[in-house]
Amino acid sequence: MEEEEGFLHVLRALRDAARRVEAGETRGPALQALLALEAGADDLLAGDPDLTALRRLLCRLRALSCSLDLCASGSLRARCGARRAVARVAGAVAGEIQAWVDREAIARLVAALSSHGLGGARALLAELEARLLSAGGRFDPRLQRALLRHGVLQALEARLGDPAVGDGCAAAVLALVRFNKDVFVGPVLMGPAVGALVASASGSPAPLRALNGLVDAIRSPLVDELHARGELPRLVALLCAPDPRAHGPALGFALRVGYYGRKEVVDALLAEGLVKRLLCLQRSDLGGSLADTDEGEDEEGCPKAKPEDAKTGGFLLVPCLPLVYLWGRRQGDSAADADADTEERPFVSAVARFAVQVEVGVGLSPREKREAKLEILRRVREAAVSPAEEATVLAEVLWGATP
C-alpha cells in the first residue's frame, strides 16, 4: 500500500513539474525531472498503449529543450518562440500525466471498495470527488473513459450502505452526476443508488445532502422516480427524526420537491403530514415562530408546544419575526443580516417557505398552484396548536406569496 501511494506521489510531482514548465520555468529542476522521465521512457512507459502519447510528447520536449539551448545566443524573437513551444508541450505532458494519475487512482479505488479491508478507500474517495469537482464543468474524455472502464459507479453503489465509507460514496455519486449528466443520470435513476441513499439517510445526513444535490442536478425526473418508488414518506419522516442533524437537509429536500414536483407529488407530501412536521420545526428553538418550546416530544417525535403558547398576550411579536425577515429579503435591505439570521434559525417560516416554493415552482399549473395553496392553508388550520399560531402562519403563507 505504501509503495502504491509512493508511486502516485511521484506521478503527481511530475505533473506539477510539467505545470511549472508550462507556466514559464523553462530552466531548472522541473524541466530536468521531465527530461529524466524521458530518458527512462523505454523502461517505464513501454508496453502500455495509454502512455504512447506521453512518450511522444516527452521526446518532443527534449528536442525543444535542445533547440532552446541553441537559441540562447540567438535573437530575442527566437528565444521567445522556443520558450513558448516548450511551455505548450509541457502543458500537454501535464495533461497526459494527469490522465495517468486518474487511471491509477480510479483502479485502486475500485479495488479498495471491492475488498473487505477498505484500506485507503476514504482518502481515494475524497480524491475522486475533488478531481471530479475540479473539472469545473469542462469535459475530460480521458477521465470519462477511466470511470467507465473500471465501473466506478457500480463500485460506489455497492458500498452506499456501508457505515465506514457510505458518506464518501454518496458524495462521489453526486460528483459523478455533476461531472457528466448525460452519462450518469440514467444509471443513477435506474440503479440501486437512489434507494440506497434513501435507506441510509436516517443514519447520517450525508446521504440526504447527496440526494438534495441529485435533485438539484436531475430535477423533476428524480422527484418522479422517488414518488413512483414510494420513498417520499420515509424522507418526510426525517423532518422529525431523532437525529437533529437530519432536520436541515430534510427541510431542504422538502423545499426542492415542492419546487420541482408535480401535483401528485405535492399532494403526496401534504398527505404525509408535511405541514404538521414543518410546524413542529417552527416551534423548535431554531424555528423562531413560537416564543418558547418544551423539551418533550409528542408521539411523532416533534417538539411539544408549551401551554403558554396558546395565550395571545406577548405571543404575536415573536411569530412576526419571520415576516420581518421576509420583508427585508424582498426589499433588499440588510441581506447579510437576514442570511445570518437564517443560518442561526434554519427552520424560520418553514411552512411559508414551502408554500412559496410550490407557487414559484415549475411542476404545477397556475390552477394547481392555487389548489395546493388552499390545501396548505387548510392543513395549517388543522395542525396549529393555538389560534395565535394559526393566524401567524396563515399570514406568513398569504403574505409570502405576494410579490
C-alpha positions as CSV (number, residue, x, y, z in Angstrom):
1,M,0.0,0.0,0.0
2,E,2.8,2.4,0.9
3,E,4.5,1.6,-2.5
4,E,1.3,2.4,-4.3
5,E,1.0,5.7,-2.5
6,G,4.6,6.5,-3.3
7,F,4.1,5.8,-7.0
8,L,1.1,8.2,-7.1
9,H,3.1,10.8,-5.2
10,V,5.8,10.6,-7.8
11,L,3.3,10.9,-10.7
12,R,1.7,14.0,-9.0
13,A,5.2,15.5,-8.5
14,L,6.0,15.0,-12.2
15,R,2.6,16.6,-13.2
16,D,3.3,19.6,-11.0
17,A,6.8,19.9,-12.6
18,A,5.2,19.9,-16.1
19,R,2.8,22.6,-15.0
20,R,5.7,24.8,-13.7
21,V,7.4,24.4,-17.0
22,E,4.2,25.4,-18.7
23,A,4.0,28.5,-16.5
24,G,7.4,29.6,-17.8
25,E,10.0,27.8,-15.7
26,T,11.9,26.6,-18.8
27,R,15.2,26.3,-16.8
28,G,15.7,24.4,-13.6
29,P,14.8,21.2,-11.8
30,A,11.2,21.0,-13.1
31,L,12.4,20.6,-16.7
32,Q,15.2,18.3,-15.7
33,A,12.7,16.0,-14.0
34,L,10.7,15.7,-17.2
35,L,13.8,15.0,-19.2
36,A,14.9,12.3,-16.7
37,L,11.5,10.7,-17.2
38,E,12.1,10.8,-21.0
39,A,15.5,9.2,-20.5
40,G,13.9,6.2,-18.7
41,A,10.8,6.0,-21.0
42,D,11.9,2.7,-22.6
43,D,11.8,1.0,-19.2
44,L,9.0,2.9,-17.5
45,L,6.5,3.7,-20.3
46,A,6.9,0.8,-22.7
47,G,4.2,-1.8,-23.1
48,D,1.3,0.5,-22.1
49,P,-0.7,1.8,-25.1
50,D,-2.2,4.6,-22.9
51,L,1.3,6.0,-22.4
52,T,2.2,6.2,-26.1
53,A,1.2,9.8,-26.4
54,L,3.2,10.7,-23.3
55,R,6.3,9.1,-24.7
56,R,5.9,11.0,-27.9
57,L,5.4,14.3,-26.1
58,L,8.5,13.7,-23.9
59,C,10.6,13.1,-27.0
60,R,9.3,16.3,-28.4
61,L,10.1,18.2,-25.2
62,R,13.7,17.0,-25.2
63,A,14.1,18.2,-28.8
64,L,12.6,21.6,-28.0
65,S,14.9,21.8,-24.9
66,C,17.9,21.3,-27.1
67,S,16.7,23.9,-29.5
68,L,16.2,26.3,-26.6
69,D,19.8,25.8,-25.6
70,L,20.9,26.5,-29.2
71,C,18.8,29.7,-29.2
72,A,20.3,31.0,-26.0
73,S,22.7,33.2,-28.0
74,G,20.2,34.0,-30.8
75,S,17.7,36.7,-31.2
76,L,15.1,37.6,-28.7
77,R,12.3,36.5,-31.1
78,A,13.9,33.1,-31.5
79,R,14.3,32.6,-27.7
80,C,10.7,33.6,-27.0
81,G,9.4,31.3,-29.7
82,A,11.4,28.4,-28.3
83,R,10.1,29.1,-24.8
84,R,6.5,29.2,-25.9
85,A,7.0,25.9,-27.7
86,V,8.5,24.3,-24.6
87,A,5.6,25.6,-22.4
88,R,3.0,24.4,-24.9
89,V,4.4,20.8,-25.0
90,A,4.9,20.8,-21.2
91,G,1.2,21.6,-20.8
92,A,0.3,18.6,-23.0
93,V,2.7,16.5,-20.9
94,A,0.9,17.6,-17.7
95,G,-2.4,16.6,-19.2
96,E,-1.1,13.1,-20.1
97,I,0.4,12.6,-16.6
98,Q,-2.9,13.7,-15.0
99,A,-4.7,11.1,-17.1
100,W,-2.2,8.5,-15.8
101,V,-2.8,9.6,-12.2
102,D,-6.6,9.4,-12.8
103,R,-6.3,5.8,-14.2
104,E,-4.1,4.6,-11.3
105,A,-6.2,6.3,-8.6
106,I,-9.5,5.0,-10.0
107,A,-8.3,1.5,-10.4
108,R,-7.0,1.5,-6.8
109,L,-10.3,3.0,-5.5
110,V,-12.4,0.3,-7.2
111,A,-10.0,-2.4,-5.9
112,A,-10.3,-1.0,-2.3
113,L,-14.1,-0.8,-2.5
114,S,-14.2,-4.4,-3.7
115,S,-12.0,-5.7,-0.9
116,H,-13.1,-6.4,2.7
117,G,-10.4,-4.2,4.3
118,L,-11.3,-0.9,2.6
119,G,-7.7,0.1,3.0
120,G,-7.2,3.7,1.9
121,A,-10.7,3.9,0.4
122,R,-11.7,7.1,2.3
123,A,-8.7,9.0,1.0
124,L,-9.3,7.8,-2.5
125,L,-13.0,8.7,-2.4
126,A,-12.1,12.2,-1.3
127,E,-9.5,12.5,-4.0
128,L,-12.0,11.3,-6.7
129,E,-14.6,13.8,-5.5
130,A,-12.1,16.6,-5.6
131,R,-10.9,15.6,-9.1
132,L,-14.4,15.5,-10.5
133,L,-15.3,18.8,-9.0
134,S,-12.0,20.4,-10.2
135,A,-13.1,19.8,-13.7
136,G,-15.3,22.8,-13.3
137,G,-17.8,21.8,-16.0
138,R,-15.1,21.0,-18.6
139,F,-15.5,17.6,-20.1
140,D,-12.4,15.4,-19.8
141,P,-12.8,12.4,-22.2
142,R,-9.8,10.5,-20.7
143,L,-11.2,10.8,-17.2
144,Q,-14.6,9.7,-18.6
145,R,-13.1,6.6,-20.2
146,A,-11.3,5.7,-17.0
147,L,-14.5,6.0,-14.9
148,L,-16.5,3.8,-17.3
149,R,-13.7,1.3,-17.9
150,H,-13.3,0.5,-14.2
151,G,-17.0,0.6,-13.3
152,V,-16.7,3.3,-10.7
153,L,-20.5,3.9,-10.3
154,Q,-21.2,0.3,-9.7
155,A,-18.5,0.0,-7.1
156,L,-19.8,3.1,-5.3
157,E,-23.4,1.8,-5.4
158,A,-22.4,-1.4,-3.8
159,R,-20.9,0.5,-0.8
160,L,-23.5,3.2,-0.3
161,G,-25.0,1.5,2.8
162,D,-21.6,0.8,4.4
163,P,-21.2,2.9,7.6
164,A,-17.4,3.1,7.0
165,V,-17.4,4.6,3.5
166,G,-21.1,5.2,2.7
167,D,-20.8,9.0,3.2
168,G,-17.9,9.3,0.9
169,C,-19.6,7.1,-1.7
170,A,-22.7,9.3,-1.6
171,A,-20.6,12.4,-2.2
172,A,-18.8,10.7,-5.1
173,V,-22.0,9.6,-6.8
174,L,-23.2,13.2,-6.7
175,A,-19.9,14.4,-8.1
176,L,-20.2,11.8,-10.9
177,V,-23.6,13.1,-11.9
178,R,-22.4,16.7,-11.8
179,F,-19.3,15.8,-13.9
180,N,-21.4,14.3,-16.8
181,K,-25.2,14.2,-16.5
182,D,-25.6,12.7,-20.0
183,V,-23.7,9.5,-19.0
184,F,-24.5,9.0,-15.3
185,V,-28.1,10.3,-14.8
186,G,-29.7,7.3,-16.4
187,P,-27.7,4.6,-14.5
188,V,-28.4,6.5,-11.2
189,L,-32.1,6.6,-11.8
190,M,-32.4,3.0,-12.9
191,G,-29.8,1.5,-10.5
192,P,-29.8,1.0,-6.7
193,A,-28.2,4.3,-5.9
194,V,-31.4,6.3,-5.1
195,G,-32.8,3.5,-2.9
196,A,-29.6,3.1,-1.1
197,L,-29.3,6.8,-0.4
198,V,-32.9,6.9,1.0
199,A,-32.3,3.8,3.1
200,S,-29.1,5.3,4.7
201,A,-30.4,8.8,5.1
202,S,-31.7,8.1,8.6
203,G,-28.2,7.1,9.9
204,S,-26.3,10.1,8.6
205,P,-27.1,13.4,7.0
206,A,-24.5,13.0,4.2
207,P,-26.7,10.7,2.0
208,L,-29.6,13.2,2.3
209,R,-27.3,16.0,1.3
210,A,-26.2,14.0,-1.7
211,L,-29.8,13.3,-2.5
212,N,-30.6,17.0,-2.4
213,G,-27.7,17.6,-4.8
214,L,-29.1,15.0,-7.1
215,V,-32.5,16.6,-7.1
216,D,-30.8,19.9,-8.0
217,A,-29.0,18.2,-10.9
218,I,-31.7,15.9,-12.2
219,R,-34.7,17.8,-11.1
220,S,-38.2,16.5,-11.9
221,P,-37.2,13.0,-13.2
222,L,-35.6,12.2,-9.9
223,V,-38.6,13.6,-7.9
224,D,-41.0,11.5,-10.1
225,E,-38.8,8.4,-9.5
226,L,-38.8,8.9,-5.7
227,H,-42.6,9.2,-5.8
228,A,-43.0,6.1,-8.0
229,R,-40.9,4.1,-5.6
230,G,-42.9,5.2,-2.6
231,E,-39.8,6.8,-0.9
232,L,-41.3,10.2,-0.1
233,P,-42.9,9.1,3.3
234,R,-39.5,8.0,4.6
235,L,-37.9,11.3,3.6
236,V,-40.7,13.4,5.0
237,A,-40.4,11.5,8.3
238,L,-36.8,12.7,8.6
239,L,-38.2,16.2,9.4
240,C,-38.9,14.9,12.9
241,A,-36.1,12.3,13.1
242,P,-34.4,11.6,16.4
243,D,-31.1,12.8,14.9
244,P,-31.3,16.6,14.7
245,R,-28.6,16.7,12.0
246,A,-31.2,15.3,9.6
247,H,-33.7,18.1,10.1
248,G,-31.9,20.7,8.0
249,P,-31.2,18.5,4.9
250,A,-34.8,17.1,5.2
251,L,-36.2,20.6,5.1
252,G,-34.0,21.4,2.0
253,F,-35.3,18.2,0.4
254,A,-39.0,19.2,1.0
255,L,-38.4,22.6,-0.5
256,R,-36.8,21.2,-3.6
257,V,-39.6,18.7,-4.1
258,G,-42.1,21.5,-3.7
259,Y,-40.4,23.4,-6.4
260,Y,-39.9,20.5,-8.9
261,G,-42.7,18.2,-8.0
262,R,-45.9,17.6,-10.0
263,K,-49.4,17.8,-8.5
264,E,-49.5,14.2,-7.3
265,V,-46.1,14.6,-5.7
266,V,-47.1,17.7,-3.8
267,D,-50.3,16.1,-2.8
268,A,-48.4,13.0,-1.5
269,L,-46.1,15.3,0.6
270,L,-49.1,17.0,2.2
271,A,-50.9,13.7,2.8
272,E,-47.8,12.5,4.7
273,G,-48.3,15.3,7.2
274,L,-45.6,17.7,5.8
275,V,-47.3,20.8,7.1
276,K,-47.6,19.4,10.7
277,R,-44.0,18.5,10.7
278,L,-42.9,21.8,9.4
279,L,-44.9,23.5,12.1
280,C,-43.0,21.2,14.6
281,L,-39.8,22.6,13.3
282,Q,-41.1,26.2,13.6
283,R,-41.9,25.5,17.2
284,S,-38.3,24.4,17.9
285,D,-35.6,26.7,19.3
286,L,-34.2,27.0,15.7
287,G,-37.6,28.0,14.2
288,G,-38.3,31.4,15.6
289,S,-42.0,31.3,15.2
290,L,-43.1,30.4,18.7
291,A,-41.8,32.1,21.9
292,D,-40.9,29.0,23.8
293,T,-40.8,25.2,23.3
294,D,-40.9,22.3,25.7
295,E,-38.1,19.8,25.9
296,G,-40.6,17.0,25.5
297,E,-41.8,15.4,22.2
298,D,-45.2,14.1,21.0
299,E,-45.8,10.6,19.7
300,E,-44.3,11.5,16.3
301,G,-41.0,12.8,17.8
302,C,-41.9,16.5,17.3
303,P,-41.2,19.2,20.0
304,K,-44.3,19.9,22.1
305,A,-45.6,23.4,22.4
306,K,-45.9,24.8,25.9
307,P,-49.4,25.6,27.3
308,E,-48.4,29.3,27.4
309,D,-48.1,29.3,23.6
310,A,-51.9,29.2,23.5
311,K,-52.1,32.6,25.2
312,T,-52.3,35.7,23.0
313,G,-50.5,38.0,25.3
314,G,-46.9,38.6,24.3
315,F,-47.2,35.9,21.6
316,L,-47.7,37.6,18.3
317,L,-44.4,39.6,18.4
318,V,-42.1,36.6,18.0
319,P,-44.0,34.8,15.3
320,C,-43.9,38.0,13.3
321,L,-40.1,37.8,13.2
322,P,-40.2,35.6,10.0
323,L,-42.3,38.3,8.4
324,V,-39.7,40.9,9.2
325,Y,-37.1,38.6,7.7
326,L,-39.1,38.0,4.5
327,W,-39.8,41.7,4.2
328,G,-36.1,42.5,4.5
329,R,-35.3,40.0,1.8
330,R,-37.9,41.3,-0.6
331,Q,-36.9,44.9,0.0
332,G,-33.2,44.1,-0.5
333,D,-32.3,45.7,2.9
334,S,-29.9,44.1,5.3
335,A,-29.5,41.0,3.2
336,A,-26.3,39.9,5.1
337,D,-28.2,40.2,8.4
338,A,-31.1,38.2,7.0
339,D,-28.8,35.5,5.8
340,A,-27.0,35.3,9.2
341,D,-30.4,35.1,10.8
342,T,-31.4,32.2,8.6
343,E,-28.2,30.3,9.4
344,E,-28.9,30.7,13.1
345,R,-32.6,29.7,12.7
346,P,-32.8,27.4,9.7
347,F,-36.4,26.5,10.3
348,V,-37.8,30.0,10.4
349,S,-41.1,30.3,8.5
350,A,-40.7,26.7,7.2
351,V,-44.4,26.4,6.1
352,A,-44.4,29.8,4.3
353,R,-41.1,28.9,2.5
354,F,-42.6,25.6,1.3
355,A,-45.7,27.4,0.1
356,V,-43.6,29.9,-1.8
357,Q,-41.5,27.1,-3.4
358,V,-44.7,25.5,-4.6
359,E,-46.1,28.7,-6.0
360,V,-42.9,29.7,-7.9
361,G,-42.1,26.1,-8.9
362,V,-42.1,24.5,-12.3
363,G,-44.1,21.4,-11.6
364,L,-47.7,22.8,-11.3
365,S,-50.0,24.8,-13.5
366,P,-51.4,28.1,-12.2
367,R,-54.7,26.4,-11.3
368,E,-52.9,23.6,-9.5
369,K,-50.8,26.1,-7.6
370,R,-53.9,27.8,-6.3
371,E,-55.4,24.5,-5.2
372,A,-52.2,23.5,-3.5
373,K,-52.0,26.8,-1.6
374,L,-55.6,26.3,-0.4
375,E,-54.7,22.8,0.8
376,I,-51.7,24.1,2.7
377,L,-53.9,26.7,4.4
378,R,-56.4,24.1,5.3
379,R,-53.8,21.8,6.8
380,V,-52.3,24.7,8.7
381,R,-55.7,25.3,10.4
382,E,-55.8,21.6,11.3
383,A,-52.2,21.4,12.7
384,A,-52.0,24.7,14.5
385,V,-52.0,24.3,18.3
386,S,-53.5,27.7,19.1
387,P,-55.5,30.4,17.3
388,A,-52.4,32.7,17.6
389,E,-50.2,30.2,15.8
390,E,-52.8,29.6,13.2
391,A,-53.2,33.3,12.5
392,T,-49.5,33.9,12.3
393,V,-48.7,31.0,9.9
394,L,-51.7,31.8,7.7
395,A,-50.4,35.4,7.5
396,E,-46.9,34.2,6.6
397,V,-48.3,31.9,3.8
398,L,-50.6,34.5,2.4
399,W,-48.1,37.4,2.6
400,G,-45.1,35.3,1.4
401,A,-46.9,34.7,-1.9
402,T,-47.4,38.4,-2.6
403,P,-44.8,39.9,-4.9
